[in-house]
Amino acid sequence: LENISIGFVVKKINILTLLLCSLSAVANGQAVVSVVPLSELAVYPDRFAPATVVSLNQPMLSAQITAQIDQVPVRVGDMVTAGDVLVKLDCSDYELGREASEASLESTEARYELAQLNLERAQSLVANQLISIESLDSSRTELSALSAELKASRANLNINRLQESRCDIKAPFDALVLERLASVGQLATPGTPVASILDLGSVEISAQIFSGDTAQFNEYLKLQFEANSRLYPVKLTNLVAALDSATRNQEARLVFTEEPALPGSSGKIIWNDPRVHLPASYLVERGGQLGFFVSDRNKARFHVIPAAQPGRLNPVDEPLGLMVVTEGYAGLSEGDELNIEQSQ
């Protein structure tokens, strides 16, 4: 009982001492406050923006020639590799055209070779004065004409070979078949869509960033894409230099640094705001402006937070060593003398 009584007396004395100190401070025109460095109050809130995974390549493949569809060897959902045939067209007409061009080229080459021999003979005969110069010129003209005809025949053969190669509509890259748009027996013409495919290897994230947050984005900001309760590390590649006219948001393009999410996945980009934020509990209003009090050489200084919103975390562009008044700030005014107590 004696120990309890002593403790009670000591506690009363401590309380009395604090009360007397406070009364003394008031008597001396000082406001009793507690202060804490801004670094201990600073909050770095998580922020997010809606985002979607998009493929850079999602073409609608079409026929480039007129032909009947002979085979469609793929189905929706099939994975194909670059060069795989998606649709085969009936190539009979184009095979015949290519064979005719080959025959025409062979004929022209034979006539060209003969014209060369004739020119060589004519040159020899002119040297021996057995034929006229006019005959030599005629041989040269015939050779020049056949040379031009030979070029045209080769070009025509290349065109027919190109047309024949278009009978097989192939995947331009490794892809997923999204739609099968052609049927066997259908007549395809140039521009007729036959299949829709999706490139799974070239994906990006399109995120809609609030214009007030874009200043935070740089190469050092740690970013993650969250979809279906899973987090994917990502990095910024481009911030589109234009605002959406409807939402006033700015589009950001990002890429996965590890395993990517599937194209079409919807989620959000998450990052930790690098700016110092002050909890709303320390905000006070003075002169129609929101801000907070700090201790500057034991005097109260009111720091205005531009565009501050009551009841929310607000960014503060101040040194982390600033001593923020955390207790006793309600009745403070600019320039008040402060009696600083140690925070418990």
ZAPA-276418 format. One record per residue (C-alpha): x, y, z; residue in one letter. Coordinates in steps of 0.001 Angstrom, whole numbers, padded with zeros to 6 digits, always signed. Each point is the difference from the previous one (the first is absolute). Layout:
ZAPA-276418
XYZa
...
This chain:
ZAPA-276418
+000000+000000+000000l
+002866+002287+000764e
+001453-000552-003518n
-003369+000674-001589i
-000383+003192+001979s
+003473+001160-000989i
-000711-000704-003698g
-003270+001865+000219f
+001734+002976+001587v
+002739-000027-002675v
-002578-000139-002770k
-001878+002889+001527k
+003205+001951+000248i
+000819-000687-003728n
-003440+001068-001116i
+000195+003023+002217l
+003429+000839-001404t
-001269-000220-003590l
-003032+002099+000898l
+002192+002617+001645l
+002317+000060-003044c
-002982+000461-002298s
-001412+002758+002157l
+003430+001640+000072s
+000220-000181-003777a
-003448+001527-000375v
+000957+002679+002454a
+003067+000760-002105n
-002102+000193-003178g
+001267-003320-001357q
-002115-002716-001574a
+000785-003500+001229v
+000419-002307-003010v
+001590-003242-001090s
+002013-000252-003203v
+001147-002907-002179v
+002278+000013-003077p
-001890-000144-003280l
+001971-003144-000871s
-001800-001884+002807e
-003435+001141-001143l
+000577-000420-003721a
-002315-002398-001816v
+000657-001364-003501y
-003414-001245-001153p
-000619-002683-002600d
-001512+001267-003202r
-001549-001814-002945f
-001319+000505-003522a
-002261-002251-002133p
+001925-001998-002594a
-000473-002652-002685t
+002415-002389-001683v
-000024+000457-003775v
+001762-001842-002818s
+002050+002060-002422l
-001015-002288-002858n
-003575-001189-000510q
-000465-000140-003772p
-002976-001131-002021m
+001628-002105-002734l
-001552+000260-003462s
+000312-001655-003389a
+002134+001807-002580q
-001194-001880-003073i
-003267-001329-001395t
-000319-003738+000573a
-002238-002596+001593q
+000818-000976+003602i
+001284-003564+000010d
+000968-000614+003666q
-000187+001751+003389v
+002283-002144+002192p
-000257+002109+003195v
-002657+000479+002667r
-000767+002772+002465v
+002377-000219+002956g
+002791-001742-001922d
+003553+001164+000598m
+001894+000407-003279v
+003615+000812-000772t
+001308+002394-002624a
-000414-001559-003459g
-002815-002393+000903d
-002738-000170-002640v
-003301+001416+001230l
-001955-000235-003260v
+000782-001790-003287k
-001500+001302-003255l
-000510-001972-003213d
+003135+000829-001971c
-000748-001769-003306s
-000362+003194-002043d
+003127+001563+001501y
+002066-003154-000522e
-000984+000029-003687l
+000835+003686-000234g
+003427-000605+001510r
+000674-002923-002391e
-001016+002146-002986a
+002362+002753+001154s
+002835-002485+000376e
-000589-001272-003569a
-000153+003538-001356s
+003264+000852+001757l
+001721-003089-001449e
-001139+000964-003506s
+001233+003565+000407t
+003359-001165+001378e
+000462-002289-003027a
-000772+002805-002447r
+002318+002345+001907y
+002863-002508-000236e
-000628-000355-003737l
-000035+003783-000426a
+003368+000185+001764q
+001486-002565-002406l
-001449+001868-002970n
+001541+003235+001200l
+003401-001642+000413e
-000220-001426-003548r
-001107+003356-001374a
+002948+001750+001625q
+002379-002558-001584s
-001608+000339-003442l
+000097+003793+000130v
+003710-000193+000801a
+000491-002072-003159n
-002315+002360-001928q
-002443-002850-000755l
-003122+001782+001349i
-001003+003613+000332s
+000102+002150+003122i
-003811+000129-000135e
-000173-003782+000555s
+002264+000327+003036l
-002201+002766+001431d
-003064-002191-000511s
+001631-002824+002005s
+000829+002387+002790r
-003564+001329+000076t
-001446-003497+000133e
+002299-000909+002905l
-001000+003162+001929s
-003700-000759-000520a
+000429-003575+001188l
+001961+001249+003032s
-002977+002163+001021a
-002398-002869-000687e
+002171-002272+002170l
-000240+002440+002937k
-003781+000157-000404a
-000274-003804-000093s
+002039-000329+003191r
-002110+002657+001737a
-003188-001728-001131n
+001271-003316+001385l
+000824+001641+003353n
-003511+001469+000151i
-001565-003402-000662n
+002207-001650+002613r
-001009+002699+002500l
-003688-000543-000785q
+000444-003752+000412e
+001701+000503+003392s
-003079+001883+001191r
-002079-003134-000339c
+001207-000926+003498d
-000986+002613+002586i
+002573-000398+002776k
+000471+001289+003542a
+002457+002933-000039p
+001081-000734+003601f
-000652-002367+002908d
-003599+000658+000924a
-003316-001078+001435l
-002892-000525-002434v
-002849+002240+001172l
-002473-000438-002852e
-000391-002318-002983r
-001804+002099-002598l
+000281-002180-003111a
-001821-003161-001070s
+001023-002729-002417v
-001570+000579-003423g
-000361+003740+000509q
+001330+002234-002782l
+002620+002324+001408a
+000789+003307-001666t
+002700+002558+000878p
-000930+001457+003380g
-002193-002916+001121t
+000776-000569+003735p
+000895-003624+000731v
+001357-000004+003579a
+000706+002226+002990s
+003130-000693+002048i
+001616+001447+003117l
+003706+000415+000681d
+000643-001281+003538l
+003681+000877-000094g
-000373+003762-000508s
-002211+001459+002719v
-000135+003328+001804e
-002070+001541+002769i
-002147+003021-000687s
-000696+001977+003193a
-002101+003123+000502q
+001942+002285+002344i
-001620+002948+001770f
+001702+003096-001408s
+000996+001149+003507g
+001980-003228+000534d
+002046-000025-003196t
+002792+002107+001520a
+000854-002960+002260q
+000752-002322-002908f
+003656-000519-000798n
+002424-002886-000586e
+000584-000446+003746y
-003636-000361+001047l
-000835-003576+001018k
-003161-001082-001794l
-002145-003134+000118q
-002981-001239-001978f
-002685-001738+002065e
-002485-002336-001668a
-001968-002931+001409n
+001680+000429+003419s
+003452-000372-001541r
+002782+002584-000231l
+002271+000378-003050y
+003128+002228+000009p
-000142+002530-002841v
+001900+003038-001222k
-001016+003179-001775l
+000875+000286-003701t
-001965+003032-001090n
-002281+002708+001336l
-002238+001230-002802v
+000306+003773-000312a
-003745+000618-000316a
-003038+000003+002272l
-003160-001986-000616d
-002649+002596-000862s
-002696-001818+001989a
+001816-001142+003157t
+002917+002477+000007r
+002255-002967+000746n
+003361-000665-001614q
+000805-003396-001497e
+003113-001823+001179a
+001505-002981-001807r
+001848-002607+002061l
+001634-003383-000601v
+000394-003070+002195f
+003485-000603+001395t
-000748-003643+000800e
-002810-002391-000967e
-002801+001954-001728p
-003715-000167+000673a
-002307-001162-002792l
-001111+002568-002590p
-003388+001431+000913g
+000648-000231+003749s
-001476+002953+001881s
+001428+001268+003257g
+001867+002967+001365k
+003477+001474+000193i
+001148+000407+003612i
+002826+002171+001265w
+001141+001638+003212n
-000329+003783-000145d
+003556+001365+000471p
-001270+003330+001326r
-000200+000720+003723v
-003608+000105+001215h
-001200+001428+003309l
-002928-001643+001840p
-003169+002095-000017a
-000153+000077+003819s
+002712+002672+000094y
-001772+002390-002356l
-001435+003268+001290v
-001596+002920-001764e
+001374+003478+000254r
-001120+002908-002146g
-002110-002247-002206g
+002968-002252-000836q
+000900-003476+001203l
+003442-000757+001351g
+001909-001083+003078f
+002100+001585+002731f
+003720-000543+000475v
+002454+001141+002628s
+002585+002451-001306d
+002350+001056+002807r
-002800-000536+002519n
-002423+002108-001989k
-003114-001263-001776a
+000126+000207-003793r
-002996-000852-002148f
+000842-001913-003212h
-002723+000115-002642v
-000591-003161-002068i
-001133+001128-003479p
-003211-001655-001176a
-000242-002003+003244a
-003138-002056+000530q
-001423-000471+003508p
-000218-003554+001306g
+002560-001330-002474r
+003718-000615-000237l
+001590+003005-001676n
+003428+000250-001652p
+002443+002276+001812v
+003010+001464-001770d
+002039+000708+003141e
+003313-001258+001499p
-000355-003220+001998l
+001789+001607+002954g
-002771+002563+000489l
-001405-000149+003569m
-003775-000373-000297v
-002255+001000+002895v
-002001-003138+000827t
-001692+001072+003254e
-001287+003362+001081g
-000329+001438-003515y
-003741+000655+000097a
+000274+003464+001545g
+003307+001039-001510l
+000551+003111-002043s
+002894+001046-002190e
+002962+001149+002117g
-001201-001385+003353d
+002754-000821+002504e
+000211-003755+000571l
+000830-002049+003057n
+000899-003371-001446i
-000674-003148+002003e
+001625-003330-000724q
-002399-002322-001821s
-000951-003020+002097q
